[in-house]
């Protein structure tokens, strides 16, 4: 699967998981998707870097 947008959210609704073969492994914290003979594994235990909020000030 090619995903151009690296920040695409993972949709975990039931209809989405039934569109292909999805295997959720609770022991390792992984979700494996199988679509068209390809398999992609997502590690749910990974920590995303926190974005620091930006603050702008304008003096008038």
N, CA, C and O of each residue as an XYZ file, in Angstrom:
240
protein
N       0.832     -1.172      0.000
C       0.000      0.000      0.000
C       0.882      1.242      0.000
O       1.818      1.347      0.792
N       0.587      2.157     -0.867
C       1.320      3.413     -0.898
C       0.456      4.505     -0.282
O      -0.665      4.753     -0.725
N       0.990      5.145      0.735
C       0.283      6.248      1.377
C       1.152      7.481      1.208
O       2.256      7.550      1.748
N       0.652      8.454      0.459
C       1.428      9.658      0.217
C       1.440     10.565      1.438
O       2.461     11.181      1.742
N       0.319     10.653      2.138
C       0.225     11.513      3.316
C       0.667     10.706      4.526
O      -0.025      9.773      4.934
N       1.813     11.053      5.104
C       2.355     10.294      6.229
C       1.538     10.469      7.500
O       1.685      9.676      8.430
N       0.687     11.475      7.566
C      -0.100     11.719      8.759
C      -1.543     11.257      8.589
O      -2.445     11.798      9.229
N      -1.771     10.265      7.737
C      -3.108      9.741      7.524
C      -3.551      8.986      8.771
O      -2.813      8.130      9.257
N      -4.736      9.280      9.304
C      -5.189      8.587     10.507
C      -5.585      7.144     10.208
O      -6.001      6.821      9.095
N      -5.453      6.299     11.192
C      -5.903      4.919     11.069
C      -7.358      4.876     11.535
O      -7.662      5.267     12.662
N      -8.237      4.410     10.686
C      -9.658      4.331     11.015
C      -9.942      2.943     11.570
O      -9.730      1.942     10.886
N     -10.415      2.881     12.791
C     -10.622      1.591     13.429
C     -12.098      1.214     13.551
O     -12.461      0.418     14.417
N     -12.933      1.764     12.712
C     -14.341      1.386     12.735
C     -14.529     -0.016     12.210
O     -13.731     -0.478     11.394
N     -15.543     -0.694     12.646
C     -15.770     -2.083     12.254
C     -15.896     -2.273     10.741
O     -15.290     -3.207     10.217
N     -16.648     -1.442     10.005
C     -16.724     -1.657      8.555
C     -15.365     -1.529      7.867
O     -15.105     -2.232      6.891
N     -14.509     -0.660      8.348
C     -13.186     -0.505      7.746
C     -12.358     -1.777      7.927
O     -11.668     -2.205      7.002
N     -12.424     -2.374      9.100
C     -11.627     -3.576      9.362
C     -12.127     -4.782      8.578
O     -11.361     -5.709      8.316
N     -13.396     -4.781      8.202
C     -13.928     -5.923      7.462
C     -13.742     -5.787      5.958
O     -14.050     -6.728      5.227
N     -13.247     -4.643      5.463
C     -13.034     -4.484      4.020
C     -11.875     -5.339      3.535
O     -11.862     -5.753      2.376
N     -10.928     -5.605      4.374
C      -9.801     -6.481      4.041
C      -9.597     -7.435      5.198
O     -10.442     -7.522      6.089
N      -8.512     -8.133      5.193
C      -8.208     -9.016      6.308
C      -7.401     -8.232      7.326
O      -6.306     -7.757      7.024
N      -7.935     -8.094      8.528
C      -7.240     -7.369      9.585
C      -7.026     -8.323     10.755
O      -7.942     -9.024     11.184
N      -5.805     -8.330     11.257
C      -5.462     -9.168     12.396
C      -4.934     -8.249     13.488
O      -3.950     -7.538     13.287
N      -5.584     -8.265     14.633
C      -5.157     -7.440     15.765
C      -4.503     -8.360     16.784
O      -5.141     -9.270     17.313
N      -3.222     -8.116     17.056
C      -2.465     -8.937     18.000
C      -2.274     -8.100     19.268
O      -1.419     -7.215     19.311
N      -3.061     -8.381     20.280
C      -3.015     -7.600     21.514
C      -1.707     -7.820     22.274
O      -1.216     -6.912     22.945
N      -1.153     -9.005     22.170
C       0.065     -9.346     22.900
C       1.246     -8.470     22.484
O       2.041     -8.051     23.325
N       1.355     -8.196     21.181
C       2.465     -7.377     20.679
C       2.044     -5.954     20.353
O       2.893     -5.118     20.045
N       0.750     -5.661     20.415
C       0.258     -4.322     20.102
C       0.351     -3.994     18.624
O       0.716     -2.876     18.261
N       0.026     -4.949     17.769
C       0.133     -4.753     16.331
C      -1.213     -4.965     15.647
O      -2.043     -5.756     16.094
N      -1.402     -4.235     14.552
C      -2.521     -4.476     13.650
C      -1.907     -4.802     12.296
O      -1.073     -4.058     11.781
N      -2.333     -5.925     11.728
C      -1.831     -6.338     10.413
C      -2.998     -6.294      9.428
O      -4.054     -6.878      9.666
N      -2.783     -5.590      8.323
C      -3.782     -5.502      7.263
C      -3.273     -6.265      6.059
O      -2.110     -6.138      5.677
N      -4.146     -7.057      5.462
C      -3.802     -7.788      4.243
C      -4.807     -7.405      3.170
O      -6.001     -7.678      3.290
N      -4.302     -6.765      2.112
C      -5.150     -6.328      1.009
C      -4.416     -6.621     -0.294
O      -3.247     -6.265     -0.444
N      -5.085     -7.253     -1.218
C      -4.522     -7.583     -2.538
C      -3.175     -8.290     -2.436
O      -2.270     -7.995     -3.216
N      -3.027     -9.198     -1.510
C      -1.796     -9.964     -1.378
C      -0.657     -9.226     -0.703
O       0.447     -9.760     -0.601
N      -0.902     -8.007     -0.237
C       0.129     -7.232      0.459
C      -0.226     -7.157      1.938
O      -1.400     -7.120      2.306
N       0.800     -7.136      2.779
C       0.575     -7.060      4.219
C       1.310     -5.852      4.790
O       2.482     -5.624      4.494
N       0.603     -5.083      5.612
C       1.181     -3.920      6.281
C       0.941     -4.094      7.770
O      -0.170     -4.419      8.190
N       1.981     -3.877      8.573
C       1.876     -4.021     10.023
C       2.072     -2.661     10.677
O       3.031     -1.949     10.380
N       1.147     -2.307     11.575
C       1.241     -1.073     12.346
C       1.502     -1.432     13.805
O       0.786     -2.246     14.387
N       2.522     -0.827     14.387
C       2.833     -1.030     15.796
C       2.117      0.055     16.595
O       2.446      1.235     16.475
N       1.150     -0.336     17.401
C       0.359      0.629     18.158
C       1.064      1.107     19.416
O       0.599      2.047     20.061
N       2.178      0.480     19.777
C       2.911      0.888     20.971
C       3.921      1.997     20.697
O       4.569      2.485     21.623
N       4.059      2.394     19.445
C       5.003      3.457     19.115
C       4.505      4.791     19.675
O       3.308      5.077     19.661
N       5.427      5.583     20.157
C       5.077      6.893     20.704
C       5.344      7.932     19.620
O       6.440      8.005     19.065
N       4.333      8.725     19.334
C       4.482      9.790     18.355
C       5.142     10.998     19.000
O       4.850     11.316     20.152
N       6.024     11.675     18.277
C       6.631     12.885     18.848
C       5.564     13.954     19.069
O       4.686     14.167     18.233
N       5.664     14.604     20.192
C       4.677     15.633     20.506
C       5.056     16.914     19.776
O       6.210     17.340     19.778
N       4.059     17.505     19.159
C       4.280     18.762     18.468
C       4.104     19.897     19.477
O       3.150     19.915     20.255
N       5.014     20.809     19.447
C       4.889     21.955     20.334
C       3.959     22.965     19.682
O       4.117     23.290     18.505
N       3.001     23.454     20.432
C       2.072     24.432     19.849
C       2.803     25.739     19.538
O       3.700     26.166     20.265
N       2.397     26.340     18.459
C       2.996     27.612     18.072
C       2.121     28.750     18.572
O       0.894     28.659     18.570
N       2.757     29.795     18.990
C       2.031     30.947     19.508
C       2.614     32.193     18.849
O       3.830     32.389     18.849
N       1.763     33.018     18.299
C       2.195     34.243     17.649
C       1.608     35.440     18.388
O       0.489     35.386     18.899
N       2.368     36.499     18.433
C       1.899     37.720     19.093
C       2.136     38.888     18.148
O       3.198     39.008     17.538
N       1.133     39.739     18.039
C       1.244     40.939     17.204
C       1.013     42.148     18.090
O      -0.024     42.266     18.743
N       1.983     43.041     18.107
C       1.837     44.292     18.856
C       1.326     45.367     17.905
O       1.914     45.612     16.852
N       0.237     45.997     18.284
C      -0.324     47.072     17.457
C      -0.076     48.424     18.084
O      -0.478     49.446     17.528
